[in-house]
Amino acid sequence: MDKQIARYSYWIGLACVAITVVWRALMQVWPGIPGTLGAVWYSSFWKAGVVLLVVSIASVNYAWLRQEATQGRAEKTTARAA
C-alpha cells in the first residue's frame, strides 16, 4: 500500500508541476491569458505538486524503515535459534 501511495502521489505531483510550467509559459508568451481560471490560480498546482512530492518521499521512507525493522527482527530470531 505504501508503494502505491508513493507511486501515485509522485506522478500526480509531477503532473501538477508540469501544469504549472505550461501555464507560466503560456502567460509569458500570450499575455492575454488570465493568471487565474475561475478560482484556480497556477500557484495552487505548484503547491499541490510540492506537497504530493513530499508525501511520495515520506511514504517511500516509511516503507523502507518498516522493511528494515522487519529484517532486523528476522536476524535477531535467527541469531537466537543458532
N, C-alpha and C positions, 0 to 999 in steps of 0.2 A: 504494500500500500504506500509506503514511504517513497519508493522509487517512482510510482505512478504520479504522486503529488509533485515530486521534483521534476519529472519529465513534462507534465502538463503546465506547471507554473513557469518553467523555463521557456517553453515555446510560446505561451501566451504573452509572457514578458517581452520576448523578442519581437512578437507581432506588435505590441504596444509601442515599443521603441521605434520600429520601422514606420508605423503610422505617424508618429511624431516627426521623424526625419522627413518623410514625404510632405507632411503638412507644412513644416517650416520651409522646405524648399519651394513649395508652391506659393507660399506667402512672399518669398523673395523674388520669384520670377514674375508672378502675377499679383501686383499689389491690390487688385480689386477683390481678391478672395478674403472673406472675413476671418478674423482671428478666432472667432467663436461661431459655432454652428448650433444655434439654439442655446442651450445651457451648457454645451460641452466645449471646453477650451483645450487646446492642444497640450497644455501642460498637465492636464488630467491624465492623458495617455502616458506621458513621460513619468509621472509619479507612480502610476499603476505599474508601469514596466519595472521601475526600480524596486517597488515592493514585491512584485512577483519574482524577480530575480533573487532577492534576499530570501524569500520563502523557499525557493529552489535550493539555494546554498544551505540553508538551515536544515531542510529535510534530508539532504544528502549526508550532511554531517551527523544528524541523528541516526540515520540508518547505519552509517559506518561505526559510530560509537556502540550501538546496540550489537552489531556484528562482532566487534572487538570484545565486548563484555561476554558474549556467548562463547567465543573461542577461549577466553581466559578461564571461564568456568569449566569448560571441557578439558583443558590442560590440567587444571587442579585435580579434577576427579581421576584423570588418567594417572597422574603422579601418585595419588593416594592408593590406587589399586596396585601399583607396581611395588 
